[in-house]
Amino acid sequence: MTTPPMSLRMAVSSLESLISPNVGGLAARLRYSYRVVRQDWPKLSLLRDRGVDCHIATMQQSGTHWLTHMLAVALAEAYDVPEPGDIDDRSLIGNRKHPAVYSHVPRIIQTHNIPSPLCHSAPLRRLLRFPKYIILLRDMRASLVSHYEKHHARRMTFADYLRNDRLVGNPVRWDVWYRIRFLNAWHREIGRLPAEQTLVVCYEALQADPLRELQRVWSFLDLPEKEGLLARAIERSTKERMAKKETTAKPAKVIRKSSRHPFEWFTEDDRNYFTEVCRAFLKHHFDYDYTRWDTLGPASLTQTSRAA
């Protein structure tokens, strides 16, 4: 990412120091708008890479490797190709830097990118064909904690990580603001696209019933059915089996091993701050209730669990 000119950085810094720092105040709204315009509007990867069968757009630390690994294992068996031997193998679920390896296998790519408002604008939807989209989400609080533990716990406190409001020299790319913009952007795109073109999957639902959720994904993609296929893919995608496929030299492991509950990281001030940020900036909650601190996951899933 290009560094803004010194004059612009000084202007933004001076402006921030003059305006109220309240969570939903003008300074915060200017920072949010600046990030949307500078970082999100130019993100045209969905437009550029529209010639595939499906994009899997995932929130950071939302079970991306788990879902893509299960899919890749199932695809390998369904299309009679080798199963990925490494957790980061992109031969079946790739990205724009990794071209398709097998021409007869549906082309699925994964991304964390926020879609630009230009990608699915009305004129482009009339002129161009777009693929299907799977959007994988997770309770933001668990997602933030997982990312913090893996990448930032040794460098800063959780309170500083959570309140990351720097525009210049930002040490945390995947912060709460990125996640809120991700959710807001995909809420907008889902509203623009036909219902049969998008599928939302929640990590917590995937945990609760992996076979049901993987079947939803498989059916959405119109992939060939085979008895026991998905159950075998799930069995070969346990934490223990996936951990054996991780590169030993990798500094931050994909599989989270901490047993500490995510809420334990949040002090009372952190909880109030997070709830207020969501109230002020999050346009669609996707069934997650960020005012509650007694349960993780979508409200419908937790209500079902209590009823059972």
C-alpha positions as CSV (number, residue, x, y, z in Angstrom):
1,M,0.0,0.0,0.0
2,T,1.4,3.5,-1.0
3,T,2.2,5.9,1.8
4,P,0.1,9.1,1.7
5,P,2.1,12.3,1.0
6,M,3.6,14.0,4.1
7,S,1.3,17.1,3.6
8,L,-1.8,14.9,3.7
9,R,-0.6,13.0,6.8
10,M,0.1,16.2,8.7
11,A,-3.3,17.6,7.7
12,V,-5.2,14.4,8.9
13,S,-3.2,14.4,12.1
14,S,-3.9,18.1,12.8
15,L,-7.6,17.6,12.0
16,E,-7.9,14.6,14.4
17,S,-6.3,16.6,17.2
18,L,-8.9,19.4,16.8
19,I,-12.0,17.3,16.7
20,S,-13.8,15.4,19.5
21,P,-12.4,11.9,19.9
22,N,-15.8,10.4,20.9
23,V,-16.4,6.9,19.5
24,G,-19.2,8.1,17.3
25,G,-18.0,11.6,17.0
26,L,-16.8,13.5,13.9
27,A,-13.2,12.5,14.2
28,A,-14.1,8.8,14.2
29,R,-16.5,9.3,11.3
30,L,-13.9,11.1,9.3
31,R,-11.4,8.3,9.9
32,Y,-14.0,5.7,8.9
33,S,-14.9,7.6,5.7
34,Y,-11.2,8.1,4.9
35,R,-10.6,4.4,5.1
36,V,-13.6,3.6,2.9
37,V,-12.6,6.0,0.2
38,R,-8.9,5.3,0.2
39,Q,-8.8,1.6,0.9
40,D,-12.2,0.1,-0.1
41,W,-13.2,2.0,-3.3
42,P,-10.1,0.9,-5.2
43,K,-10.6,-2.8,-4.3
44,L,-11.8,-4.1,-7.7
45,S,-10.7,-7.7,-7.4
46,L,-14.2,-9.0,-7.6
47,L,-14.6,-7.2,-10.9
48,R,-11.3,-8.3,-12.2
49,D,-11.7,-11.9,-11.1
50,R,-15.3,-12.4,-12.1
51,G,-14.6,-15.2,-14.5
52,V,-14.6,-17.9,-11.9
53,D,-17.4,-20.0,-10.5
54,C,-17.4,-18.7,-6.9
55,H,-15.6,-16.3,-4.6
56,I,-15.4,-17.3,-0.9
57,A,-15.2,-13.9,0.9
58,T,-14.2,-14.4,4.5
59,M,-13.7,-12.3,7.5
60,Q,-10.2,-12.7,9.0
61,Q,-10.0,-15.5,11.6
62,S,-13.4,-16.8,10.8
63,G,-12.6,-20.4,10.0
64,T,-11.3,-19.8,6.5
65,H,-8.8,-22.6,6.4
66,W,-11.3,-25.0,7.9
67,L,-14.0,-24.4,5.4
68,T,-11.7,-24.2,2.4
69,H,-9.9,-27.4,3.5
70,M,-13.1,-29.3,3.8
71,L,-14.2,-28.1,0.4
72,A,-10.8,-28.9,-1.1
73,V,-10.8,-32.5,0.3
74,A,-14.3,-33.0,-1.0
75,L,-13.5,-31.6,-4.4
76,A,-10.4,-33.8,-4.6
77,E,-12.5,-36.9,-4.1
78,A,-15.4,-35.8,-6.3
79,Y,-13.1,-34.9,-9.3
80,D,-10.4,-37.6,-8.7
81,V,-7.5,-35.3,-8.1
82,P,-4.8,-35.3,-5.3
83,E,-5.9,-34.1,-1.9
84,P,-3.9,-31.0,-0.8
85,G,-0.9,-32.0,1.3
86,D,-0.4,-28.6,2.9
87,I,-2.9,-26.4,4.7
88,D,-1.9,-23.5,2.4
89,D,-2.1,-25.5,-0.8
90,R,-4.0,-23.4,-3.3
91,S,-4.5,-26.0,-6.1
92,L,-8.2,-26.4,-5.5
93,I,-9.3,-23.3,-3.6
94,G,-7.0,-20.6,-4.9
95,N,-6.7,-16.9,-5.2
96,R,-5.8,-14.5,-8.1
97,K,-2.0,-15.2,-7.6
98,H,-2.6,-19.0,-8.1
99,P,-4.1,-19.9,-11.5
100,A,-6.4,-22.9,-11.8
101,V,-4.5,-26.3,-11.7
102,Y,-7.3,-28.6,-12.9
103,S,-9.4,-27.4,-15.8
104,H,-12.2,-29.8,-15.0
105,V,-12.6,-28.7,-11.4
106,P,-14.9,-25.7,-10.7
107,R,-12.8,-22.6,-10.1
108,I,-13.2,-21.3,-6.6
109,I,-11.1,-18.5,-5.1
110,Q,-10.9,-17.1,-1.6
111,T,-10.4,-13.5,-0.5
112,H,-10.5,-11.3,2.6
113,N,-11.0,-8.2,0.4
114,I,-13.7,-5.7,0.9
115,P,-15.7,-5.2,-2.3
116,S,-15.6,-1.8,-3.9
117,P,-19.0,-0.1,-4.2
118,L,-18.2,0.0,-8.0
119,C,-18.0,-3.8,-8.4
120,H,-21.7,-4.6,-8.6
121,S,-23.0,-1.2,-9.5
122,A,-26.2,-1.2,-11.6
123,P,-24.5,-0.4,-15.0
124,L,-21.9,-3.2,-14.5
125,R,-24.6,-5.7,-13.4
126,R,-26.4,-5.1,-16.6
127,L,-23.3,-5.5,-18.8
128,L,-21.3,-8.2,-17.0
129,R,-21.8,-11.7,-15.6
130,F,-20.7,-12.2,-12.0
131,P,-20.1,-15.5,-10.2
132,K,-21.6,-16.8,-6.9
133,Y,-20.4,-15.6,-3.6
134,I,-20.1,-17.4,-0.2
135,I,-19.6,-15.0,2.7
136,L,-18.1,-16.6,5.8
137,L,-18.6,-14.6,9.0
138,R,-17.8,-15.0,12.7
139,D,-18.6,-13.1,15.8
140,M,-16.3,-10.2,15.5
141,R,-15.2,-10.4,19.1
142,A,-13.8,-14.0,18.7
143,S,-12.3,-13.0,15.3
144,L,-10.5,-10.0,16.8
145,V,-9.1,-12.0,19.8
146,S,-7.9,-14.8,17.6
147,H,-6.1,-12.3,15.3
148,Y,-4.6,-10.5,18.3
149,E,-3.3,-13.7,19.9
150,K,-1.6,-14.8,16.7
151,H,-0.1,-11.5,15.4
152,H,-0.1,-8.7,18.0
153,A,-0.1,-10.0,21.6
154,R,3.7,-9.5,21.9
155,R,3.7,-6.0,20.5
156,M,0.7,-4.2,22.1
157,T,-2.0,-4.5,24.7
158,F,-5.4,-5.7,23.7
159,A,-6.9,-2.3,24.6
160,D,-4.6,-0.6,22.1
161,Y,-5.2,-3.2,19.5
162,L,-9.0,-2.8,19.8
163,R,-8.9,1.0,19.7
164,N,-6.6,1.2,16.7
165,D,-7.4,4.5,15.2
166,R,-4.2,5.4,13.3
167,L,-4.5,6.3,9.7
168,V,-0.8,6.7,9.0
169,G,1.6,4.0,10.0
170,N,-1.3,1.7,11.0
171,P,0.3,-1.4,12.7
172,V,-3.0,-3.4,12.5
173,R,-4.5,-3.9,9.1
174,W,-7.2,-6.4,10.1
175,D,-8.7,-4.3,12.9
176,V,-12.3,-3.8,14.2
177,W,-12.7,-1.0,11.6
178,Y,-11.8,-3.4,8.7
179,R,-14.3,-6.0,10.0
180,I,-17.1,-3.4,10.2
181,R,-16.4,-2.2,6.7
182,F,-16.3,-5.8,5.5
183,L,-19.7,-6.5,7.0
184,N,-21.2,-3.2,5.8
185,A,-19.9,-3.7,2.3
186,W,-21.2,-7.3,2.0
187,H,-24.6,-6.2,3.3
188,R,-24.7,-3.7,0.5
189,E,-23.6,-6.3,-2.2
190,I,-26.1,-8.9,-1.0
191,G,-28.8,-6.4,-1.4
192,R,-27.7,-5.7,-5.0
193,L,-27.3,-9.3,-6.2
194,P,-30.0,-11.9,-6.8
195,A,-30.7,-14.1,-3.7
196,E,-29.5,-17.2,-5.4
197,Q,-26.1,-15.7,-6.0
198,T,-25.0,-15.2,-2.4
199,L,-24.8,-17.5,0.6
200,V,-23.9,-16.4,4.1
201,V,-22.2,-19.0,6.4
202,C,-21.5,-18.4,10.1
203,Y,-18.5,-20.0,11.7
204,E,-20.5,-20.8,14.8
205,A,-23.2,-22.7,12.8
206,L,-20.3,-24.5,11.0
207,Q,-19.0,-25.6,14.4
208,A,-22.4,-26.6,15.6
209,D,-23.3,-28.8,12.6
210,P,-20.4,-29.0,10.1
211,L,-22.2,-31.6,7.9
212,R,-25.4,-29.4,7.5
213,E,-23.4,-26.2,6.7
214,L,-21.0,-28.0,4.3
215,Q,-24.0,-29.5,2.6
216,R,-25.5,-26.0,2.2
217,V,-22.3,-24.8,0.6
218,W,-22.0,-27.9,-1.7
219,S,-25.6,-27.6,-2.8
220,F,-25.2,-23.8,-3.4
221,L,-22.3,-24.5,-5.7
222,D,-24.2,-27.3,-7.6
223,L,-21.4,-29.7,-7.1
224,P,-21.8,-33.5,-7.7
225,E,-23.4,-35.5,-4.9
226,K,-21.7,-38.7,-3.7
227,E,-22.8,-40.7,-0.6
228,G,-20.6,-40.0,2.4
229,L,-18.4,-37.6,0.6
230,L,-18.9,-34.6,2.8
231,A,-18.7,-36.7,6.0
232,R,-15.3,-38.0,4.9
233,A,-14.1,-34.4,4.1
234,I,-15.1,-33.3,7.6
235,E,-13.4,-36.3,9.2
236,R,-10.2,-35.4,7.4
237,S,-10.4,-31.8,8.5
238,T,-10.2,-32.0,12.2
239,K,-7.9,-29.6,14.1
240,E,-5.5,-32.4,14.7
241,R,-5.3,-33.5,11.1
242,M,-5.1,-30.0,9.7
243,A,-2.3,-29.1,12.3
244,K,-0.2,-31.9,10.8
245,K,-0.4,-30.1,7.4
246,E,0.9,-26.8,8.7
247,T,4.4,-25.7,7.7
248,T,6.6,-26.0,10.8
249,A,8.5,-22.8,10.0
250,K,5.4,-20.7,9.8
251,P,5.5,-18.1,12.6
252,A,1.8,-17.7,13.2
253,K,-0.1,-21.0,13.3
254,V,-3.5,-21.3,11.6
255,I,-4.9,-23.6,14.3
256,R,-5.7,-21.7,17.5
257,K,-4.7,-23.6,20.5
258,S,-5.6,-21.1,23.2
259,S,-8.5,-22.2,25.5
260,R,-9.1,-18.8,26.9
261,H,-12.6,-17.5,26.2
262,P,-12.5,-14.4,23.9
263,F,-14.6,-12.4,26.3
264,E,-11.9,-12.7,28.9
265,W,-9.7,-10.3,26.9
266,F,-12.3,-7.5,27.1
267,T,-12.3,-5.3,30.2
268,E,-15.5,-3.4,31.0
269,D,-14.2,-0.3,29.2
270,D,-13.3,-2.5,26.2
271,R,-16.8,-3.9,26.1
272,N,-18.4,-0.5,26.3
273,Y,-16.1,0.8,23.5
274,F,-16.8,-2.2,21.2
275,T,-20.5,-2.0,21.7
276,E,-20.6,1.7,21.0
277,V,-18.4,1.3,17.9
278,C,-20.9,-1.3,16.5
279,R,-23.9,0.9,17.4
280,A,-22.4,3.9,15.6
281,F,-20.9,2.3,12.5
282,L,-22.2,-1.3,11.9
283,K,-25.1,-1.1,9.5
284,H,-26.0,-4.8,9.5
285,H,-25.3,-7.2,12.3
286,F,-26.0,-10.5,10.3
287,D,-27.9,-11.8,13.4
288,Y,-25.0,-11.2,15.8
289,D,-26.0,-9.3,19.0
290,Y,-23.0,-7.2,20.0
291,T,-24.8,-5.7,23.0
292,R,-24.7,-9.1,24.7
293,W,-21.7,-10.4,26.6
294,D,-23.0,-13.8,27.8
295,T,-22.8,-15.7,24.5
296,L,-21.0,-15.8,21.2
297,G,-22.5,-16.4,17.8
298,P,-25.7,-15.5,15.9
299,A,-28.8,-14.9,18.0
300,S,-30.8,-17.5,16.2
301,L,-28.2,-20.2,16.8
302,T,-27.9,-19.4,20.6
303,Q,-31.7,-19.3,21.0
304,T,-31.9,-22.7,19.3
305,S,-29.1,-24.0,21.6
306,R,-31.0,-22.8,24.7
307,A,-34.3,-24.2,23.5
308,A,-32.6,-27.6,23.0
